[in-house]
Amino acid sequence: MEEIRKLVDTLSPRTAHQYRSYCKRYVEWLVQKGIVEQELREETLDAEQYAKLPISTQLVHWHLIDTMGTGSLPSIRKCISSLKFLEKLCLIHRGSDVPAHGAATVTKLDEKYLENVTRVREVREQEEEQGPLAQNLHIVS
């Protein structure tokens, strides 16, 4: 598909590799949680499987909590970016001539919500760096 090629060509090779890695972890997590069938693997996804792949703000947040709870803020942001890219790929496949039977329920990722997830993490990291005294002063003021 020409549209997919154009989308993939927007990424540098390094970014494409990182996105592939994060997306693979997401698909493995979906399998582990029993959300998708066992045979669905990121390396072998075809158009029909992309069309069926569930991706939503709630699933992405749950995935981040489960897999990146102690991850660095840049890693969390990169994971979110990769899953936004995966969402675009899935939407392209859902818009193609793939049968609707078994298609995943789709909700557009809420970018503001996901940005706020990273902001909460950022504030928490700042509070941890400042120590308990600074946290108490913040509460008082």
C-alpha angles and dihedrals in degrees: 000000000000094000092057092048091053091050094048092046090061089071127081114235091253093050091045090054092049092047091049090052094050092045091050089053090049093052091046089050090051089053092046092052091048092242093125134027119279095242093060106105127170093229093058102037113143130188094275093049092048088052090053097044110115115225125165139147091258094051092047091051092047089048091051092050093048099042109023103034092127097026123124120264093247090052092051091050091049090049091052091048091051092050090049086055090048089051090055091051091049092048091052090053093045089054093053127080094284112137113256092225107116094002114156122253104258130208122172112250111258101231094189091053092049091047089053089052088059092044091055088052091048092052091048091052091049091051091049090051093049094051133223096299093057090046091054092048089051091054093048096049 
